[in-house]
Amino acid sequence: MSRHLPQTRHRGLALVLTTGMLVGCGGKAPADETPAPSPTTAAPQTSAEGETSAPGEPLYGADGKLLPSDEFLAGLRLPRGLRFFRKDNLESIYRTEVPLKDVLAYFGPLLTTGKVDRIGDGAIYRRATVRGAEMNPTKVEVSILPAGQLTRIAILQIPPSSKNAPPVQETRAQYYKRARMLD
């Protein structure tokens, strides 16, 4: 009988340890952890210049539409709730927890273009100009696409064509001349 007694102790000890681990892993989060902010209130947002918007600032107006921030990029006023992600040459990339449809509804009326490519639920506004930015008619390409649980906004500034470029009529004439040579 004494042989079975140590095995019983080990089983009892294993049961106590397993129960302790299960109880210790579950339950509520510690009091010092705060829940993630909801998209209806703005958390501190970092811009390309390192500025942050005021915490607790509402993202939506009384009409339910996304509100503009104080930040501009290529004449385009950015909405509240964007977090700067990275900048590559002329492209600035932002991410947000704001739903994709709300970001599309914000940017759509601000951009003028004849070419909008729908990609899934998102869109890319190609060679768009910013309404109200007559002083700075920089062309932009704005892509608003899903990125997992986030929305990704990429704004590519398209530099103006060279001032030394030949006139359109000259370019067209050269094209037709070359096209005739191919026949």
C-alpha positions in Angstrom: 0.0 0.0 0.0 2.8 2.4 0.7 3.8 2.2 -3.0 0.5 3.7 -4.1 0.7 6.6 -1.6 3.4 8.6 -3.4 1.5 8.4 -6.7 -1.7 9.7 -5.1 0.3 12.7 -3.6 1.7 13.5 -7.1 -1.7 13.4 -8.7 -3.1 15.6 -5.9 -0.2 18.0 -6.4 -0.7 18.1 -10.2 -4.4 18.7 -9.7 -3.7 21.7 -7.3 -1.1 23.2 -9.7 -3.4 22.8 -12.8 -6.3 24.4 -10.9 -4.1 27.2 -9.8 -2.8 27.9 -13.3 -6.4 28.0 -14.7 -7.6 30.4 -12.0 -4.5 32.6 -12.4 -4.8 32.8 -16.2 -8.5 33.8 -16.3 -10.5 36.5 -14.7 -10.4 40.3 -15.1 -7.5 42.4 -16.4 -5.4 44.3 -13.8 -6.8 47.6 -12.8 -3.9 49.5 -14.4 -4.9 48.3 -17.9 -7.3 50.5 -19.8 -9.5 49.3 -22.6 -8.7 50.3 -26.2 -10.3 53.6 -27.3 -13.4 53.3 -29.4 -13.6 55.0 -32.8 -16.1 57.5 -31.5 -13.5 59.2 -29.4 -10.1 60.3 -30.6 -7.0 58.9 -28.9 -3.8 60.9 -29.2 -2.9 60.7 -32.9 0.6 61.3 -34.2 1.1 63.1 -37.5 4.0 63.3 -39.9 5.2 66.4 -38.1 4.9 64.7 -34.7 1.8 66.7 -33.6 -0.9 65.0 -31.6 -4.6 65.9 -31.6 -6.3 66.5 -28.3 -7.4 63.3 -26.6 -11.1 62.9 -26.2 -11.8 65.1 -29.2 -14.9 63.7 -31.1 -14.3 62.0 -34.4 -17.8 62.5 -35.7 -20.1 65.5 -35.9 -23.8 65.8 -34.9 -24.7 64.7 -38.5 -22.7 61.4 -38.0 -20.0 62.4 -40.5 -16.2 62.2 -39.9 -14.9 65.6 -38.8 -11.8 67.3 -40.4 -8.6 67.7 -38.4 -6.2 70.6 -38.5 -3.7 68.7 -40.6 -3.2 69.2 -44.4 -1.3 67.2 -46.9 -1.0 68.5 -50.5 -3.9 70.8 -49.9 -6.0 68.0 -48.7 -7.5 68.4 -45.2 -7.1 65.1 -43.3 -9.9 63.7 -41.1 -9.7 63.2 -37.4 -8.6 59.8 -36.1 -5.7 59.1 -38.5 -2.4 57.8 -37.2 0.7 58.5 -39.2 2.3 55.2 -40.2 5.2 56.0 -42.6 6.4 58.3 -45.4 8.2 57.1 -48.5 9.4 59.9 -50.8 6.1 61.5 -52.0 3.7 58.9 -50.4 2.3 59.3 -46.9 0.6 56.4 -45.3 -1.9 56.6 -42.4 -4.0 54.0 -40.5 -7.2 54.4 -38.5 -9.7 52.4 -36.6 -12.5 54.5 -38.3 -14.6 52.2 -40.5 -13.7 52.2 -44.2 -17.1 53.4 -45.4 -16.8 56.5 -43.2 -13.3 57.3 -44.5 -14.6 56.9 -48.1 -17.5 59.2 -47.3 -15.1 61.8 -46.0 -12.6 61.8 -48.9 -15.0 61.3 -51.8 -16.5 64.8 -51.9 -13.1 66.4 -51.4 -11.5 64.9 -54.5 -12.2 65.6 -58.2 -11.2 62.9 -60.6 -12.5 61.0 -63.6 -10.9 57.7 -62.5 -11.9 55.9 -59.3 -11.0 52.3 -59.1 -13.1 50.2 -56.7 -11.1 47.5 -55.0 -13.3 45.3 -52.8 -14.9 47.7 -50.3 -12.1 50.3 -50.8 -11.2 52.7 -53.6 -8.3 54.4 -55.3 -8.8 58.0 -56.5 -6.4 58.3 -59.4 -4.8 61.7 -60.5 -7.3 63.6 -58.3 -7.2 67.3 -57.5 -8.4 68.6 -54.2 -11.5 70.7 -54.3 -10.9 74.2 -52.9 -7.1 74.0 -53.4 -6.9 76.3 -56.5 -3.7 77.8 -55.2 -2.0 74.4 -55.0 -3.3 72.2 -57.8 -1.1 69.2 -56.9 -2.4 66.0 -58.3 -2.8 63.2 -55.7 -3.6 59.5 -55.8 -5.5 58.5 -52.7 -6.0 54.9 -51.8 -8.4 53.9 -49.1 -8.3 50.2 -48.5 -8.9 47.7 -45.6 -5.9 46.5 -43.7 -7.1 43.8 -41.4 -9.2 45.5 -38.7 -7.9 48.9 -39.7 -8.4 51.3 -42.6 -5.2 52.2 -44.6 -5.0 55.6 -46.3 -2.1 56.3 -48.7 -1.7 59.7 -50.3 0.7 59.9 -53.1 1.6 63.4 -54.3 2.1 63.5 -58.1 4.6 66.2 -59.0 3.7 68.5 -61.8 5.1 67.8 -65.2 8.4 69.4 -66.3 8.2 73.0 -67.4 10.5 72.1 -70.2 8.2 69.5 -71.6 7.2 70.0 -75.3 3.7 71.4 -76.0 0.9 68.8 -76.4 0.5 69.6 -80.1 4.2 68.8 -80.8 4.1 65.6 -78.9 0.9 64.5 -80.7 2.5 65.4 -84.1 5.6 63.2 -83.2 3.3 60.4 -82.2 1.4 60.4 -85.5 4.6 60.7 -87.5 6.0 57.6 -85.8 2.7 55.7 -86.2 2.7 56.3 -90.0 6.3 54.9 -90.1 5.0 51.7 -88.6 2.5 51.0 -91.4 
